[in-house]
């Protein structure tokens, strides 16, 4: 309990400069330590005192700084986020929804991007976040080498990875890329396709690895032969190049693209070759980007629940901070097949 006197608040004009914690303390008639306790939801503040402080915060339009929050708790309530240095839809969506979930939990997010996957290049990103006293680090994994590099280092704070994998692992959150891929390929098989090619993402990308594994296993389950996949770079340009490279005398009846952008490039290349989608070749993607419904034809694809992924990642962060010895493993988040007009039964 505090011993701050219950003094009435005196009227005050909003200062010309931004209000600070001491302005709030003066207006509320309390110490700045009491203001810090209110900001940090400390239970040992009398209700009447808390109300005065909250009124002063509102009146002064005061925004607590990380330093003010840390005065009592010595905690910054800041999370570090290491994201790939690309504008790809998946990683960008993950970063957005995680930041929203962190904000809802009253945490701030400091984001750095990493282009090179090497251990020596990722270390400066980690040190930059640690110098700002982050309480945990979230790593969006676009390259398995980055994850291995981080896990080989003694970081000193919890590291939560957003990465697909063949099995659940502690401190790792993922969407079920493997089953999503199997669902996509099963859809094509049920339509009657028997020659299903795959344009995969980069061979070191966890999502690409799991989608390729799902494609292989679903074909094997139907006793169909999987030709060697071709690897793209997630871009529409690599999809176009793949579509142009297909031999006319060995044209598959369906193509499973590793993401929607590559599917867009494939469709464009097939049209340039006077082939119709889906009459001549069915095309299915992965991600369900906002533009997928407006492709011509609209793209059949696999939807990923990035909002739930962001929320579960933040939950794992809180568990890691509050229960550092926890070894819970999160079940991968399921995907959803979205059927549109880019897939159909093959011609006889």
C-alpha positions as CSV (number, residue, x, y, z in Angstrom):
1,X,0.0,0.0,0.0
2,X,1.2,3.6,-0.7
3,X,1.0,6.4,1.9
4,X,0.3,9.1,-0.6
5,X,-2.2,11.7,0.8
6,X,-5.6,11.9,-0.7
7,X,-5.3,15.4,-2.0
8,X,-7.6,16.9,-4.5
9,X,-6.3,17.4,-8.0
10,X,-5.6,21.0,-9.0
11,X,-6.5,22.3,-12.4
12,X,-3.7,22.5,-14.9
13,X,-3.2,23.5,-18.5
14,X,-1.6,21.1,-20.9
15,X,2.1,21.9,-21.0
16,X,3.5,23.1,-24.3
17,X,6.0,20.3,-24.4
18,X,4.8,16.6,-24.2
19,X,3.9,15.6,-20.7
20,X,6.2,13.4,-18.7
21,X,5.8,11.2,-15.7
22,X,6.7,14.0,-13.3
23,X,3.9,16.2,-14.8
24,X,1.5,13.4,-14.1
25,X,2.8,13.0,-10.5
26,X,2.4,16.7,-9.8
27,X,-1.1,16.9,-11.2
28,X,-2.2,13.8,-9.3
29,X,-0.5,14.8,-6.1
30,X,1.6,11.7,-5.8
31,X,5.2,10.6,-6.3
32,X,6.5,9.6,-9.7
33,X,7.1,6.1,-8.2
34,X,3.4,5.8,-7.6
35,X,2.7,6.8,-11.2
36,X,5.1,4.1,-12.3
37,X,3.2,1.6,-10.2
38,X,-0.1,2.6,-11.8
39,X,1.4,2.3,-15.3
40,X,2.8,-1.2,-14.5
41,X,-0.5,-2.4,-13.0
42,X,1.0,-2.9,-9.6
43,X,-1.6,-4.1,-7.1
44,X,-0.4,-2.1,-4.1
45,X,-2.0,1.2,-5.1
46,X,-5.2,2.4,-3.4
47,X,-8.2,2.7,-5.8
48,X,-8.7,6.4,-5.2
49,X,-5.0,7.1,-5.9
50,X,-5.0,4.9,-9.0
51,X,-8.1,6.8,-10.3
52,X,-6.4,10.2,-9.7
53,X,-3.3,9.1,-11.6
54,X,-5.4,7.7,-14.5
55,X,-7.3,11.0,-14.7
56,X,-4.0,12.9,-14.8
57,X,-2.7,10.7,-17.5
58,X,-5.9,11.3,-19.6
59,X,-5.9,15.0,-18.9
60,X,-2.3,15.5,-19.9
61,X,-2.5,13.0,-22.8
62,X,0.6,11.3,-21.4
63,X,2.0,8.3,-23.2
64,X,4.2,6.2,-20.9
65,X,7.7,5.6,-22.2
66,X,9.5,2.3,-21.9
67,X,11.8,3.9,-19.4
68,X,8.9,5.0,-17.3
69,X,7.5,1.5,-17.3
70,X,10.8,0.1,-16.2
71,X,11.3,2.4,-13.2
72,X,9.7,0.0,-10.8
73,X,9.6,-3.4,-12.5
74,X,13.0,-3.1,-14.3
75,X,11.2,-4.6,-17.2
76,X,11.0,-2.9,-20.6
77,X,7.9,-4.8,-22.0
78,X,9.7,-4.8,-25.3
79,X,10.0,-7.8,-27.6
80,X,12.5,-8.1,-30.4
81,X,11.4,-9.3,-33.8
82,X,13.9,-10.6,-36.4
83,X,12.2,-10.7,-39.8
84,X,13.5,-11.6,-43.3
85,X,14.6,-8.7,-45.4
86,X,11.9,-9.3,-48.0
87,X,8.4,-8.1,-48.8
88,X,7.0,-11.6,-49.2
89,X,3.4,-12.0,-48.2
90,X,3.9,-14.7,-45.6
91,X,6.6,-13.2,-43.4
92,X,5.1,-9.7,-43.8
93,X,1.7,-10.9,-42.6
94,X,3.3,-12.8,-39.7
95,X,5.1,-9.7,-38.5
96,X,2.0,-7.6,-38.8
97,X,-0.3,-9.9,-36.8
98,X,2.4,-10.6,-34.2
99,X,2.9,-6.9,-33.7
100,X,-0.9,-6.5,-33.3
101,X,-1.0,-9.3,-30.7
102,X,1.9,-7.8,-28.8
103,X,0.2,-4.4,-28.7
104,X,-3.0,-6.0,-27.3
105,X,-0.8,-7.5,-24.6
106,X,0.7,-4.1,-23.9
107,X,4.1,-4.9,-25.2
108,X,6.1,-3.0,-27.8
109,X,8.0,-4.6,-30.7
110,X,11.4,-3.7,-32.0
111,X,11.9,-5.0,-35.5
112,X,15.1,-5.7,-37.3
113,X,15.5,-7.4,-40.7
114,X,18.1,-9.9,-41.7
115,X,19.0,-10.5,-45.3
116,X,22.0,-12.8,-44.9
117,X,21.4,-16.2,-43.3
118,X,24.9,-16.6,-41.9
119,X,25.7,-16.9,-38.2
120,X,28.1,-13.9,-38.3
121,X,25.5,-11.6,-39.9
122,X,22.6,-12.6,-37.6
123,X,24.6,-11.8,-34.5
124,X,24.6,-8.0,-35.0
125,X,20.8,-8.1,-35.2
126,X,20.5,-10.0,-32.0
127,X,23.0,-7.7,-30.2
128,X,21.1,-4.7,-31.4
129,X,17.9,-6.0,-29.8
130,X,19.7,-7.1,-26.6
131,X,21.2,-3.6,-26.2
132,X,17.6,-2.3,-26.0
133,X,16.8,-4.8,-23.2
134,X,14.2,-6.8,-25.0
135,X,12.6,-9.5,-22.8
136,X,12.4,-12.1,-25.6
137,X,13.1,-12.4,-29.4
138,X,10.8,-13.7,-32.0
139,X,12.4,-15.1,-35.2
140,X,10.4,-15.4,-38.4
141,X,12.3,-18.1,-40.2
142,X,12.5,-17.9,-44.0
143,X,15.8,-19.8,-44.1
144,X,16.6,-22.8,-42.0
145,X,20.2,-21.6,-41.7
146,X,19.1,-18.5,-39.8
147,X,17.3,-20.7,-37.2
148,X,20.3,-22.9,-36.8
149,X,22.6,-19.9,-36.5
150,X,20.5,-18.4,-33.7
151,X,20.0,-21.6,-31.8
152,X,23.8,-22.2,-31.8
153,X,24.3,-19.0,-29.9
154,X,23.8,-18.1,-26.2
155,X,21.3,-15.3,-26.5
156,X,20.4,-14.8,-22.9
157,X,16.6,-14.3,-23.5
158,X,13.9,-16.6,-24.8
159,X,13.9,-17.1,-28.5
160,X,10.6,-18.1,-30.1
161,X,10.8,-19.3,-33.7
162,X,8.0,-19.1,-36.2
163,X,9.0,-22.0,-38.4
164,X,7.4,-25.0,-40.1
165,X,8.9,-28.4,-39.3
166,X,8.3,-32.1,-39.6
167,X,7.4,-32.3,-35.9
168,X,6.4,-29.8,-33.1
169,X,9.3,-28.4,-31.1
170,X,9.4,-26.3,-27.9
171,X,9.6,-22.5,-28.4
172,X,8.4,-23.0,-32.0
173,X,5.0,-21.9,-33.5
174,X,3.9,-22.8,-37.0
175,X,1.1,-23.2,-39.5
176,X,0.7,-26.8,-40.8
177,X,2.4,-26.4,-44.2
178,X,2.7,-30.2,-44.7
179,X,-1.0,-31.0,-44.4
180,X,-1.9,-27.8,-46.3
181,X,0.1,-29.1,-49.2
182,X,-1.4,-32.6,-49.0
183,X,-4.9,-31.0,-49.1
184,X,-4.0,-29.0,-52.2
185,X,-2.6,-32.0,-54.0
186,X,-5.5,-34.3,-52.9
187,X,-7.9,-31.7,-54.4
188,X,-6.1,-32.1,-57.8
189,X,-6.1,-35.9,-57.5
190,X,-9.8,-36.0,-56.7
191,X,-10.4,-33.9,-59.9
192,X,-8.7,-36.7,-61.8
193,X,-5.2,-35.3,-62.3
194,X,-2.3,-37.8,-62.5
195,X,0.6,-35.7,-63.6
196,X,1.0,-33.0,-61.0
197,X,4.2,-30.9,-61.2
198,X,5.5,-28.8,-58.3
199,X,7.2,-25.4,-58.4
200,X,8.7,-25.2,-54.9
201,X,10.0,-22.2,-52.9
202,X,13.7,-21.9,-52.0
203,X,15.2,-25.3,-50.9
204,X,16.4,-23.8,-47.5
205,X,13.0,-22.3,-46.7
206,X,11.1,-24.3,-44.0
207,X,7.7,-23.6,-45.6
208,X,9.0,-24.8,-49.0
209,X,10.5,-27.9,-47.4
210,X,7.2,-28.9,-45.8
211,X,5.1,-28.1,-48.8
212,X,7.3,-30.2,-51.0
213,X,7.2,-33.0,-48.5
214,X,3.4,-32.9,-48.5
215,X,3.3,-32.9,-52.3
216,X,5.5,-36.0,-52.5
217,X,3.6,-37.9,-49.8
218,X,0.2,-37.2,-51.2
219,X,1.3,-38.4,-54.6
220,X,2.8,-41.5,-53.1
221,X,-0.4,-42.2,-51.1
222,X,-2.2,-42.2,-54.5
223,X,0.5,-44.4,-56.1
224,X,1.5,-41.5,-58.4
225,X,5.0,-40.7,-59.5
226,X,6.5,-37.4,-58.3
227,X,8.9,-35.9,-60.8
228,X,11.7,-33.8,-59.4
229,X,10.4,-30.4,-58.2
230,X,11.7,-27.2,-59.6
231,X,12.8,-24.5,-57.1
232,X,11.7,-20.9,-57.5
233,X,12.3,-17.8,-55.2
234,X,8.6,-17.1,-54.3
235,X,8.4,-14.4,-57.0
236,X,6.0,-14.2,-60.0
237,X,9.0,-13.9,-62.2
238,X,10.3,-17.4,-61.2
239,X,6.8,-18.7,-61.8
240,X,6.7,-17.3,-65.3
241,X,10.1,-18.7,-66.0
242,X,8.9,-22.1,-64.9
243,X,5.8,-21.9,-67.0
244,X,7.9,-21.0,-70.1
245,X,10.3,-23.9,-69.5
246,X,7.7,-26.6,-69.5
247,X,8.0,-29.0,-72.5
248,X,5.0,-29.1,-74.7
249,X,5.3,-32.9,-75.1
250,X,5.5,-33.4,-71.4
251,X,3.1,-30.9,-70.1
252,X,1.6,-31.8,-66.7
253,X,-2.2,-31.6,-66.4
254,X,-1.9,-29.7,-63.1
255,X,0.7,-27.6,-61.2
256,X,1.0,-27.1,-57.5
257,X,2.8,-23.8,-57.0
258,X,4.6,-23.2,-53.7
259,X,2.9,-19.8,-53.3
260,X,0.3,-17.6,-55.0
261,X,2.9,-15.2,-56.5
262,X,4.6,-18.0,-58.4
263,X,1.2,-19.3,-59.4
264,X,0.4,-15.9,-60.9
265,X,3.6,-16.1,-63.0
266,X,2.8,-19.7,-64.1
267,X,-0.7,-18.6,-65.3
268,X,0.8,-15.7,-67.2
269,X,3.3,-18.0,-68.9
270,X,0.7,-20.6,-69.9
271,X,-1.5,-17.9,-71.4
272,X,1.5,-16.5,-73.4
273,X,1.8,-20.1,-74.8
274,X,-1.9,-20.1,-75.8
275,X,-2.7,-22.6,-73.1
276,X,-5.9,-22.1,-71.0
277,X,-6.2,-22.4,-67.3
278,X,-7.8,-24.7,-66.1
279,X,-9.0,-26.3,-69.4
280,X,-5.4,-27.3,-70.4
281,X,-3.6,-27.0,-67.1
282,X,-4.9,-26.6,-63.6
283,X,-3.0,-24.3,-61.2
284,X,-3.2,-24.2,-57.5
285,X,-1.3,-21.9,-55.1
286,X,-0.6,-21.4,-51.4
287,X,-1.2,-18.4,-49.1
288,X,-4.5,-17.0,-50.3
289,X,-3.1,-13.5,-50.8
290,X,-5.8,-10.8,-51.0
291,X,-5.3,-10.6,-54.8
292,X,-5.8,-14.3,-55.3
293,X,-9.6,-14.0,-55.8
294,X,-9.0,-11.4,-58.6
295,X,-6.5,-13.4,-60.7
296,X,-7.8,-14.5,-64.1
297,X,-9.0,-17.1,-63.5
298,X,-9.5,-16.7,-59.7
299,X,-6.9,-18.8,-58.0
300,X,-7.6,-22.0,-56.0
301,X,-5.2,-21.9,-53.1
302,X,-4.5,-22.7,-49.4
303,X,-5.5,-20.2,-46.8
304,X,-3.2,-19.6,-43.8
305,X,-4.5,-18.1,-40.5
306,X,-1.9,-15.5,-39.8
307,X,-4.0,-13.7,-37.2
308,X,-4.1,-16.9,-35.0
309,X,-0.4,-17.4,-35.7
310,X,0.4,-14.0,-34.3
311,X,-1.8,-14.5,-31.2
312,X,-0.3,-17.9,-30.4
313,X,3.2,-16.6,-31.0
314,X,2.6,-13.9,-28.4
315,X,1.1,-16.4,-26.0
316,X,4.3,-18.4,-26.3
317,X,6.4,-15.3,-25.7
318,X,4.5,-14.7,-22.4
319,X,4.9,-18.3,-21.3
320,X,8.6,-18.1,-22.1
321,X,9.0,-14.9,-20.1
322,X,6.9,-15.9,-17.1
323,X,7.7,-19.7,-17.1
324,X,11.3,-20.0,-18.5
325,X,11.5,-23.7,-17.7
326,X,8.3,-24.5,-19.7
327,X,8.8,-27.0,-22.5
328,X,5.3,-27.0,-24.0
329,X,5.0,-27.8,-27.7
330,X,2.3,-26.0,-29.8
331,X,0.2,-27.9,-32.3
332,X,0.6,-26.5,-35.8
333,X,-2.3,-24.3,-36.9
334,X,-4.5,-26.0,-39.6
335,X,-4.9,-24.5,-43.1
336,X,-8.0,-24.2,-45.3
337,X,-8.4,-25.1,-49.0
338,X,-10.1,-22.3,-51.0
339,X,-11.5,-23.6,-54.3
340,X,-11.8,-21.2,-57.1
341,X,-11.8,-21.4,-60.9
342,X,-8.1,-22.2,-61.7
343,X,-8.6,-25.9,-61.1
344,X,-10.9,-28.3,-62.9
345,X,-10.9,-31.9,-64.1
346,X,-8.4,-32.7,-66.9
347,X,-9.5,-33.1,-70.5
348,X,-9.9,-36.7,-71.6
